[in-house]
Amino acid sequence: MRKTSRRTILRGMGGVALSLPWMESFAAAPEAVRPLRMAHYYVPIGVVRRGFFPGEAQSVIPKGNLGNLMKSLSKQDPRFFAKPLEELTPTMQPLEASKSKINLITGMDRVFQQGTDVHAQCGSCYLSSAVPYTIEGTAWPLDRTLDHLVADHVSATTAFPTLEFSCNSHRDNKESIYFDNISWYGTGHVAPSIRDPRKMYRRLFSTKEIAQYRDITDLVLEDAASLRRDLGYADRQKFAEYFESIRTIETQMDRLEAMKAELATVHFDEPKADYLPRGEYIRLMGDLMVVALQTGLTNVATFMIGPERWDTPYRFEGLFDKPRSHHQMSHNQTEMIDDLLKVDHFHMQQFAYLVERMDAIEDADGTSLLDNTLFTYGSGLGDGSTHQYNDLPIIVAGGGEHVQSGQHINMPEGTPLANLWLTQARLMGVPLQQFADSTGMIEPLLRG
C-alpha cells in the first residue's frame, strides 16, 4: 500500500477542498503521531450555583445585582481534595454517560480589575487572566490568550493555527467587542469569531466560492473513489461515515437558511435570529468544530455559545414559548431560578452532545478524538446574579492518557484560574514556567 499522508486534500471542481480524518491506512506516514488538541466551550453569565455545584442545592439564592461582589453568598470550600466524581448535580446530569472522562474542578478564582464592565472583563479576559494593572495603556487585564500561545507551538502544520466559533447570531451589535470575544491575539487585538455556519463551512472546505457547487461531497467523489481503493475495510467504513457527517451538516445549514428566508418576510419585534432553533444552531457550529479538529485543519479552537450581557432574547427551543434574555433572567434569580436552571441544563446538553460526538470518533490507534483533546467547559463568572469572579464553574473533558479523569478536584480558596491554563499549556507541550497570575499546576489533573 502506498504511504498516504493524513493531510491528503481531495479537490473537486471549483476549487473546493476537503481534508481527510485520521485513519489506520495513514499510520505508516511520517506524521502518524497525533498531537493533543485543545478546545474551550465558553458559557456566558455564569451558572445558578445551587444547580451546578455539589453541596449547594439548599444554599441561599443571591438577590439581584450586588455589583462587583468578589465572594459568593454560598461559602466556598477552603479545603483541597481530589475524589471520585460520584452523583452529578442536576445541571451536570447530561454528562452522566461521559462521567468517567471528565473532571469537575472547583475553587478556581480570578481577580477583577476595577475600571471596566464586569461582564465584558469576565469574557474577554477569561483565557488571559493577566495580573491586574500590569498591562500598560489599557483598562483591561487582557493579554495574548491561551489559545494563541498554545497555537504558536502546536499549529505549524495545520491549515488554521486557531479557529474561533461563536453562536451569537444577532446583528444588532449593541455591545462592544469585549462582550463577544474570548480569543485575542494580544491587548486590543481581537481574533474575530465566525458566527455564520455557512461562512465557517466555506472557510474550512472551500478555496473558491461557486454557488452552483454547494455539495462538497459530490465534488470530490471522483478523487475519493481512487483513494478509497487503497483503504482497509475499517477505514472505508470510517471514510463513508465522515462523508455522511459532512452531508448532514450541509442539510442542517440548508434548513436553517430556508428558515431565515421565511422569517425575513414576516415582521417581528425581535431580530429574526431569535426564532432560529437555538440548540440546533449551537450543535451545527459544534459539528463544524469537531470536523475541523478531526481532520487536523486545526489543533486549537474556542467556542463561545453566547455573548455576555446581551439583552436581546433567544428562542431556547423546548424551554419557553417565546424568546428570552439570559442576562435579564440572571438579574432576577429569585423569581426566575427554575427558568435559569433550565437554561444552564440546556447549555450543558449541548456540551454533552459534543463530548459524546468526539468520544465516538476513533483515531488510528484506537483512541478517540476526545481522548486526544482537552475540551473545557467554563465561564468567567461564578454566578451571573452577583457578578462574582471566584469559584468558577469549570469542567475538563478528555485528555486520555495525559489526564486523570473521573474526579471532582476542589482547589484551595484563592487558587488562580491561570493555574489551570498553565497546566493545559504544559500538557500541550508549551514550555511555560508561568502563565498570567498562576502560582502552580493543577497536579491532580495529571496522570502519573
N, C-alpha and C positions, 0 to 999 in steps of 0.2 A: 504494500500500500504506500502511496506517496505521502510524504510528510506535508500535512496541510496546516497552515497557521490558523490559530483561533481567530485572528483578525482578518480572515478572508472576508472580503466585501463582495456581495453579489450586487450587480448593477443591471438595471433594466433600461428600457427606453426612457428618454427624457432626463437622464442623469440621476434617476432615483437609486439610492444605495441602501443596502441592508447589511448590518453587521451580524455575525452568527454567534450563538451562545457557545459555552464551553462544552465540548464533547470528548468522549473517550478516544475517538479516532484522531484527535489532535494531540493526544498525550505525548506522542513522540517528538513533537515540535520543541524547539529550544525554549519557548516561553510557556512551558507546561505548568509552572508553579503559579498558583493563583494568589494574588495579593489579598490581604484583608481589606475589606471596603468599609466605608463609614457613611451613615445616613442619619439625619436628625429630623424628627417629626415634631413640629412645634405647635402647641395648643395655646391660644391667646387667653388672657383674663383669668389665669389660674384655674382652680377647681374648687368645688364645695368640699371642704376638708372632711366633714363627717362621712361623706360617701367614698372618699379616696383613701384616707389614711387609716391604718389599723388602730383600733383602740379609741377612735374619736367619734363613734356613732352617736354617743349621748352627749357630746360636747355642746357648749353654748354656741348658738348661731350668732355670728357677728351682726351687729345692727348698723346697716348703712355704710356710708363712706367715712372712714376715720382718718382720711388723709394718708400721709406717708408713714404709716404705722410700721415699725420695724419688728415688732414681736407679735405673735399670734395671740388671740384670746384663748385659743386652745394651747395648752402648755406643751412645748416641745420637749421630748425626752432627751435629757442631757447625757444619757448613758451611751456607750458604744456597744453594739453587739452585731453579730452576723449569725443568723439562724435560718433553718429551712423555711422557705415560703410556704405557708400552710393554707388556711382558708383565705380566699381572696375577698376583698371588700366589694360592696355592690358595684362601684364604678369600675373596678378592675375585673369583674366577673367575665367579660368577653374573652379574657386571656386564659381562661381555665385550661383549654386544650393545649396551650403552649407554656404552661406554668413552669415546666422543667427547663425551659430555655430562656427564662427572663430573670432579671434581678430588680427588685424594688429597692431603691436607695433613698433613704430619708435623712433629714438633718442637714441637707446642703443649703448653704446661705449665700447671698450676695449682699454687697454694701451699696446703698442708694447714695448717689451723688446729688446733693441739693442743687437746684437751678434749672432742672429740666422736668418735663412731664413724666409722671411716674409710669404711665403705660408705654409711652414712647421709649423710655430708657430700658424698661424691662424686656422689650422685644429687641430693639436694635443692639443692645449691649449683651444680650444673652450668651452669645458664643465668643465674647471677648473678655468681659468681666475685668476690664483694666482697673488697676489700683486707682481709687478716686483721686481726682485733682492732679493726676500725673501727666495727662495728655494736654500738651500746650496748644493754645489757640482755639479751643473748643469747650463748650459747656458739657460735652458728653464724655463719659468714661469709655470711649469706643476706640478700639484699636483693630488691627487686622484680625479677622475672626478665625476660629479654629479650623473651619473647613478649608480655608485658603492656605493656612500654614501647613496643614497636612497634605493638601494637594501639591504643594511645592515639592514634596518628597516622593509622592506615590503616583503621580499622574504624567510622568514623562512620556509614556507610550499610549496614553488614552486620547481619544478624539477631543474630549472635553475635560479640562482639569477639574472643573466642578460643574454641577447643574443645580439651578435654583428653581424650585417649583413653588407656586402659590395658588391657593384655592380661593382667592378673593376675586370674584367675577364682577364686582361693581366697577363702574366707570365714573362715579361721582367725585372721587379723589378729594374727599372732604378733609383728610388729614395729611400731614407731611409724610415724607418717605420714611421717617424714623418709626412710624407706627406700623409699617407694612413690609419691613425687610429685616431679616436676621443675618444676612450674609453681606460682608463688607470687605472690599479689597484693602481698606485702610480708613483712617479717620476722614469722614466726609466723602468717601468714595464708595458708593453703594454698588453691589453686584446685583443688577436688576433681575428680578424673578420673572418667569413666564407664567401667565395666568390662563392663557387660552390653550386647551388641549391640542387643537389643530396646529397652532404655532409651534408647540413643543414637539409634536409628531414630525412636522416638517423639518425642524431643526435637527432632530435625531436621525431622520431617514432620507431626507431629500437634499440633493445638491442643486436642484433646479426646479422651479415651480412650473408645472404644466397641469392646468386644471383638469383636462380630459383624462389624464392618467392618475387617478386618485387611489386606486387599489394597488398598493406596492407589491403585494404578494403575486398578483397577476404579472407584473412586470419582470420579476426575477425568476419565474418558474423555469424558463429555459436554461438559465445558468444553473439553477438549483438542481435540475434533473441530472446533469452530468456529475455534480458534486455528490449527490445522493448515492450514486452507484459505488462510490468509494467509502461509504459509511457502513459500519456494522449494523446489525439488526436493532440494537438498543438505541443507537444514535439516529437511525432512520425514524424510530418512534418519537424520539425527542425532537427531531427536526420537524416532524409533522405537527406535534403539539405546539411548538414555537410558532409556526406559521399560523396555526389556528388562533393562538392568543393574539397575534397581530391583527387577524381578521376581526376578532371580537372587539378589539379597541377601535378599529375603523367603523364598525357597525354602531358602537356606542356614540362615537363622535357624530356620525351622520344623524342619529336620532336626536341628540341634543341640539344640533344645528337646525334641524327641521322644527324642533320645538321653539327655538329662538325666533325663527322666521314667522311662526304662527303668532307668538306673543307680540311681535313688533306691530301687528295690525290691530292690536287691542289696546285701549287706553288703561293704564294702571297708574295709581298714585305713586307706587314704589317703582324703583328701577326694574326692568324686565328680568334681570338676572335673579331677582329674589324668587322667581317662580320656577326656576330650574331645580330638579331634584338634587338636594344638597349631597346626600350620601353617594349618589351615582357620580356626581361631578368629582368628589374627593377620590373615590375609588378609581375613576378613569385616570386622573392625574397620577394616582399611586401606581396604577398598572404601567404607565409610561416610565415612571421612575424605576420600577422593578426591571423592566425590559432593558433600560439603559445600564443598570448595574449587572444584569445577567450577561449581556453581550460584551461588557468591557468598554462600552463607549465612555464611561466614567467610573471612577472608584470612589467618588465623593459627591454627596447630594444633600441638599437641605429642602425640607418640605414643610411649608407654613400653611396650616389648614384654614387660617383666617387672620385678619389684621387685629391689632389692639385698638380698643375704644372706637370702633366704627359703629355708630348708632344705626346705620342703615340696616334694615332687617333682612334675614334669610328665611327661606322656607325649609325647615327641618322636616322632611317628609316622614310621615308616620308618627310624628310627635305632637304637632299643633295644627290647628285648622287654618292658620294664616301665618305669614312671615313674622318672625320675632327677632328682636335685637338682643344678642347675648350680653352685650355690655350693659344695656339698660336693666336687664333682669338681674345682673350681678350686684347692682346697687339697691336692690330691694330683696335681698336674700331671704329675709324673714318670711315675707309673704309668698315668694316665688321659689322656695327651696326645692319643691318637688319638680318644677319645670327645669330648674338649673341642673338638678341631678340627672334628669333625662338627657339634657344636652351633653353633660360630661360622659354619660354612658354611651351616647351616640358617637362622640369623638373617639372613645375607646374602642367601639365596634369597628371603626374604620382602621384604627391602628392594628387591631387584632386581625382584621382581614389581610392587611399587608404582611404581617408577621407569618400568617399561615401560608400565604402565597409564596413568600420567599422560602419558607421551610419545605415547600412541595417541589421546588426546583432543584434538581440534582446536578451537582458538578461531576467532573470526570472521575474524581477519586471516591465518589460515593457520599461525600458530604453534601450539605445543602447550601443554597445561596445564603440562607440565614446564618448557617454555621460560619460562613466566610464574610459576615457583615456585622459591624457594631451598629445596631439600629436603636436609636434613643428617642423615647417619648419624654417631652418635658415642657415646662412653661416657665416664664420669667417671674411669675407671681405665685406665692404660696396660697393666696386667697384673693379673689378678684374684688371682694367687697371691702376688705380692709387695706388693700394695696401693700400687703406685707412682702418683703423680699427674703424672708427666712423660711426654712423648711419647705423647699420647693418640691413639687411632685415630679419625680424622676424614675423612669423605668428603662433599663438597658436590656434589649433583647439580642440574642445571637452571640457571636464571638467564638462558638465552637470550642476547639481545644485550647484556645487562648484565654478563655474566661471560665470562672467557676460560677455556674448558673443555679437557678432554683433557690435563691436566697432572698431574705429581707435583711439588707445591710443598713443599720442605723448608725450614722456618724455622730461623733460628739457635737454638742451645740456649738455653732460658730464655724464649722468646717466650710471652707470656701467651695463654691461650685467649681471654681477653677481647678481644684484637686482632681475632679472627675475628668475635666478636659485635658489636664496634663497626663492622666492615666491613659486616656484614649489616644492621645498623640503618641505616647511611648509604645502602646500596643500596635499602632500603625507604623512603627519603625522610625518615628521622628525623634532625633536625639536631643530633646529639650530637657533642661535641668529645672526650669521653672516656666509656668505659664501664668501671666497676669498676677493675681494675688495668691497664687497657690502656695500651700505650705507643705505639700507632700502628695503621695499617691493614695489611691483607694485600694489598699493592699488586699482586702477580702475578695475583690473582684478578680484578682489574678490567679490563674491556675498554677499550682506547683510552686 
